[in-house]
Amino acid sequence: DAVNPVRTVYSLEPMGWMVPYDVATMRRLIDKVDRPGFGVHVDMCNMTASPILAYTTGASTRAFFGAFASHIRSVHAKDISLRPDLTAHIDEVVPGEGLFDYEALLTEAAKIPDLPVMCEHLRTSEEYDRAVAHIRSVAGRLGLTFDRAR
C-alpha cells in the first residue's frame, strides 16, 4: 500500500495444490485482499488437476477469463498431456503437443490490451521455438495478432 504502484500489480500464480486453484478460490482471494494493486496471473495448466479438467480446458479458460478479465495482467502459455498410466498423471508438454485448447486461451487473451502471454518450463531453445510457432499459428488461424516481445 505504501508504494502505491501505478502500472504494477502483485499476483499469485494459481496452482492445483494451493490457493488460488480455481475460479472460486481466486474470487475469494481477490475479495479478501481488496486492493487495487492486486491482480490475476493466469496459468490454466496449473489449475488442471484432473482428467475431466484436462479435456475441458476451453470451458475452464473461458470461465476464468470471464470471471477475472478486468484483473488479469499476465498469462503463462503451457500445454498438458495425460500419461496412460493406471492412476491419473498430467505432464507439462510443449504447447501444441498436448490437450490444451489454445483457441480458447488466445481468443480470451486477445480481448485484454497489452496482455503478456509467456511460455515457461521448456528445456531447450528448440522447444521454445516450437511453442511460439504453435501459438502464433493458432493466433493467425483465428485472425488474432499479438505484439512481439519488446
Beta strands, then each sheet from edge to edge (+ up, - down):
strand 1: 40-42
strand 2: 72-77
strand 3: 79-82
strand 4: 90-93
strand 5: 117-119
sheet 1: 1+ 2+ 5+
sheet 2: 3+ 4-
end
